[in-house]
Amino acid sequence: MSAAPKAVAVRLDGEADLADVVRALDAEGVRHEDLRLHAPSLDDVFLAKTGHRLEGEDAEEPQPVPA
């Protein structure tokens, strides 16, 4: 027997679809403790459309220089 996932992400095309997702979860007996909505950022949209992150997005953050 495999363990159930602890978290699931679902991409919706509109808010009207959210009720359908919740109904489907309920119909399958999937219990949920938390439900969060996330509005995509411009970076999310760019990645979804191009398959690439914005320039500098993957760069490591600069390390502080000791004084």
C-alpha positions in Angstrom: 0.0 0.0 0.0 1.5 3.4 -1.0 1.2 6.5 1.1 -1.1 9.3 -0.1 0.5 12.5 -1.2 0.7 15.2 1.5 0.1 18.1 -1.0 -1.3 18.4 -4.4 -1.2 21.4 -6.8 -3.9 22.0 -9.4 -3.7 24.6 -12.1 -7.0 26.2 -13.0 -8.0 28.3 -15.9 -10.5 30.3 -13.9 -12.1 30.6 -10.5 -15.3 28.8 -11.7 -13.3 25.5 -11.9 -12.4 25.6 -8.2 -15.8 24.4 -7.2 -15.5 21.4 -9.6 -12.1 20.4 -8.1 -13.5 20.6 -4.5 -16.6 18.5 -5.5 -14.4 15.9 -7.3 -12.1 15.6 -4.2 -15.2 15.2 -2.0 -16.7 12.6 -4.3 -13.5 10.5 -4.1 -13.4 10.8 -0.3 -10.3 12.9 -0.3 -10.1 14.9 2.9 -8.3 18.2 2.9 -7.2 20.4 5.7 -6.1 23.5 3.8 -7.0 25.1 0.5 -4.9 27.9 -0.9 -5.3 30.0 -4.0 -2.3 31.5 -5.7 -2.4 34.2 -8.3 0.4 33.7 -10.8 3.2 36.3 -10.8 4.6 37.8 -14.0 7.5 35.4 -13.6 5.1 32.4 -13.4 3.4 33.5 -16.6 6.7 34.0 -18.4 7.9 30.6 -17.4 4.6 28.9 -18.5 4.6 30.7 -21.9 8.3 30.3 -22.7 9.6 27.4 -20.6 12.4 29.6 -19.4 12.9 31.7 -16.3 13.6 35.4 -16.5 17.2 36.4 -16.9 19.0 36.4 -13.6 16.2 34.4 -11.9 18.5 31.3 -11.5 21.5 33.3 -10.4 22.8 32.7 -6.9 22.2 35.4 -4.4 25.3 37.4 -3.6 27.1 36.5 -0.4 27.8 39.2 2.1 31.4 40.3 2.3 32.9 40.2 5.8 33.8 43.7 7.2 
